[in-house]
Amino acid sequence: MRHLIIYAHPNENSLNHQFLNTVVDTLESQNQEIVVRDLYKTGFDPVFSLADMQGQRMGKVANDIQLEQEYISWAEQITFIYPIWWTGLPAIMKGYIDRVFSYGFAYRYDHGIQKGLLTGKKTVIINTHGKSHEEYEQTGMDKALTLTSDNGIFIYSGLEIIRHLFFDKADKAASENLEIWKDQIKNLYSEHALHY
């Protein structure tokens, strides 16, 4: 299976980076094809410019966007790994969506009806956040995050979400929790889980 991992965290010592390594190691042990797009390392420009906007209207995208779209077209499964900052995607990941998930590539409108164009691709989203699950549930933030990212971005574009994992209290993660979380990720990426 062709796996694309889109990763956004600037710190190589972060929990997110450990999750990235866990996903890569698990997939490599299964001899899967893997491409990692580390948005900070590649220096991805997240600014959706006027030129981007005008280009999309003409059905053209910048070279850096075309490259990312080629990776997405190649992939059978896409994993997104990023922290929740200020109740949403980090700016670099939001900019990736703004620029790469362009009209005519990720979605279009047929006679006024929206259509996702990335159908047939499976998706896993792995997020960390500082607050507890309980706090998110009490405020309704858990539902808001699912609605805005899962429905508003991924499903909207036609992607099939296998799982969306939220790891809470990530800034105070105990080592025993970390091992449990890594096991969850490993189990998710077992061949059985990805081919149902």
C-alpha positions as CSV (number, residue, x, y, z in Angstrom):
1,M,0.0,0.0,0.0
2,R,1.2,3.5,-0.8
3,H,1.3,5.6,2.4
4,L,1.7,9.4,2.5
5,I,2.4,11.0,5.9
6,I,1.8,14.7,6.2
7,Y,3.5,15.9,9.4
8,A,3.6,19.3,11.1
9,H,5.6,19.9,14.2
10,P,8.9,21.9,14.5
11,N,10.4,20.0,17.4
12,E,12.1,16.6,16.7
13,N,11.9,15.8,20.4
14,S,8.1,16.3,20.4
15,L,5.4,13.7,21.1
16,N,4.2,14.2,17.6
17,H,7.6,13.3,16.2
18,Q,7.6,10.1,18.3
19,F,4.2,9.2,16.8
20,L,5.6,9.9,13.3
21,N,8.5,7.5,14.0
22,T,6.0,4.9,15.3
23,V,3.9,5.1,12.2
24,V,7.0,4.9,9.9
25,D,8.5,2.0,11.8
26,T,5.3,0.1,11.8
27,L,4.7,0.6,8.1
28,E,8.4,-0.2,7.3
29,S,8.1,-3.5,9.2
30,Q,5.2,-4.4,6.8
31,N,7.3,-3.4,3.7
32,Q,4.8,-0.7,2.8
33,E,5.7,2.2,0.4
34,I,6.0,5.4,2.5
35,V,6.6,9.0,1.7
36,V,6.8,11.6,4.6
37,R,6.2,15.2,3.9
38,D,7.5,17.1,7.0
39,L,6.1,20.6,6.4
40,Y,8.6,22.4,8.6
41,K,11.6,20.5,7.2
42,T,10.6,21.2,3.6
43,G,10.0,24.8,4.4
44,F,6.4,24.6,3.1
45,D,5.0,28.1,2.4
46,P,1.6,28.1,4.1
47,V,0.5,31.5,2.7
48,F,-2.5,31.3,0.3
49,S,-1.6,34.2,-1.9
50,L,-3.5,36.2,-4.5
51,A,-1.4,34.4,-7.1
52,D,-2.6,31.1,-5.7
53,M,-6.2,32.3,-5.8
54,Q,-6.0,33.5,-9.4
55,G,-4.2,30.4,-10.5
56,Q,-6.8,28.1,-9.0
57,R,-9.5,29.9,-10.9
58,M,-7.6,29.2,-14.1
59,G,-7.0,25.6,-13.1
60,K,-3.3,26.2,-12.5
61,V,-1.2,25.8,-9.3
62,A,2.3,26.8,-8.3
63,N,5.1,24.2,-8.7
64,D,5.4,23.6,-4.9
65,I,1.6,22.8,-4.8
66,Q,1.7,20.6,-7.9
67,L,4.4,18.5,-6.2
68,E,2.3,18.0,-3.0
69,Q,-0.7,17.2,-5.2
70,E,1.3,14.5,-7.0
71,Y,2.1,12.9,-3.7
72,I,-1.6,12.9,-2.7
73,S,-2.6,11.5,-6.1
74,W,0.1,8.7,-5.6
75,A,-1.1,7.8,-2.1
76,E,-3.7,5.1,-1.3
77,Q,-3.6,6.2,2.4
78,I,-2.8,9.5,3.9
79,T,-1.9,10.1,7.5
80,F,-2.0,13.6,9.0
81,I,0.0,14.1,12.2
82,Y,-0.1,17.5,14.0
83,P,-0.9,19.1,17.4
84,I,-4.0,21.0,18.1
85,W,-3.0,24.6,18.7
86,W,-5.6,27.2,19.6
87,T,-8.4,24.6,18.9
88,G,-7.3,24.0,15.4
89,L,-4.6,23.1,12.9
90,P,-1.1,24.7,13.2
91,A,-0.8,27.5,10.7
92,I,1.6,25.5,8.5
93,M,-0.9,22.6,8.2
94,K,-3.9,25.0,7.7
95,G,-1.9,26.7,4.9
96,Y,-1.2,23.3,3.4
97,I,-4.9,22.6,3.2
98,D,-5.6,26.1,1.9
99,R,-3.1,25.8,-0.9
100,V,-2.9,22.0,-1.7
101,F,-6.6,21.0,-1.3
102,S,-7.4,23.3,-4.2
103,Y,-10.6,23.7,-6.2
104,G,-10.5,21.2,-9.1
105,F,-8.1,18.9,-7.2
106,A,-9.7,18.2,-3.8
107,Y,-13.2,19.3,-4.6
108,R,-15.5,20.9,-7.1
109,Y,-19.1,21.9,-7.6
110,D,-21.3,20.2,-10.1
111,H,-24.4,22.2,-10.8
112,G,-24.0,23.8,-7.4
113,I,-23.5,20.5,-5.6
114,Q,-20.2,20.0,-3.8
115,K,-18.2,16.9,-4.7
116,G,-15.1,15.6,-3.0
117,L,-12.5,14.5,-5.5
118,L,-10.1,12.5,-3.3
119,T,-12.4,9.5,-3.0
120,G,-10.9,6.0,-2.7
121,K,-8.2,7.2,-0.3
122,K,-8.2,6.2,3.3
123,T,-7.1,8.6,6.0
124,V,-5.9,8.5,9.6
125,I,-5.5,11.7,11.7
126,I,-3.3,11.8,14.8
127,N,-3.6,14.8,17.1
128,T,-2.2,15.8,20.4
129,H,-3.7,18.5,22.7
130,G,-2.8,19.8,26.1
131,K,-6.3,19.7,27.8
132,S,-7.9,16.5,29.0
133,H,-10.6,14.7,27.0
134,E,-13.0,15.5,29.9
135,E,-12.4,19.3,29.5
136,Y,-12.9,19.0,25.7
137,E,-16.2,17.1,26.2
138,Q,-17.5,19.6,28.8
139,T,-17.0,22.5,26.5
140,G,-18.1,20.7,23.3
141,M,-14.7,21.3,21.8
142,D,-14.4,17.5,21.0
143,K,-17.4,17.8,18.7
144,A,-16.2,21.1,17.3
145,L,-12.9,19.7,16.3
146,T,-14.4,16.7,14.7
147,L,-16.9,18.9,12.8
148,T,-14.4,21.4,11.5
149,S,-11.6,19.0,10.6
150,D,-13.2,15.7,9.8
151,N,-16.4,17.0,8.1
152,G,-15.1,20.4,7.0
153,I,-11.9,19.3,5.4
154,F,-11.3,15.6,5.1
155,I,-14.7,14.1,4.4
156,Y,-15.6,17.2,2.3
157,S,-12.7,16.3,0.0
158,G,-13.9,12.7,-0.4
159,L,-11.4,11.1,2.0
160,E,-12.5,8.1,4.0
161,I,-11.5,8.5,7.7
162,I,-10.4,5.2,9.2
163,R,-9.6,6.7,12.6
164,H,-9.1,10.1,14.2
165,L,-6.9,9.7,17.3
166,F,-6.8,12.5,20.0
167,F,-4.1,12.1,22.6
168,D,-4.8,14.4,25.6
169,K,-2.6,16.1,28.3
170,A,0.2,15.7,25.7
171,D,2.4,18.3,27.4
172,K,2.4,16.1,30.6
173,A,2.5,12.6,29.0
174,A,3.7,10.0,31.4
175,S,6.1,7.3,29.9
176,E,3.6,4.6,30.6
177,N,0.9,6.5,28.7
178,L,3.3,7.1,25.8
179,E,3.8,3.3,25.4
180,I,0.1,2.7,25.5
181,W,-0.5,5.4,22.9
182,K,2.3,4.0,20.6
183,D,0.7,0.5,20.9
184,Q,-2.6,2.0,19.8
185,I,-0.9,3.5,16.8
186,K,0.9,0.2,16.0
187,N,-2.3,-1.8,16.3
188,L,-4.2,0.7,14.0
189,Y,-1.5,0.3,11.3
190,S,-1.6,-3.5,11.4
191,E,-2.4,-4.9,8.0
192,H,-5.8,-6.1,9.2
193,A,-6.9,-2.7,10.3
194,L,-5.9,-1.0,7.0
195,H,-7.6,-3.5,4.7
196,Y,-11.0,-3.9,6.1
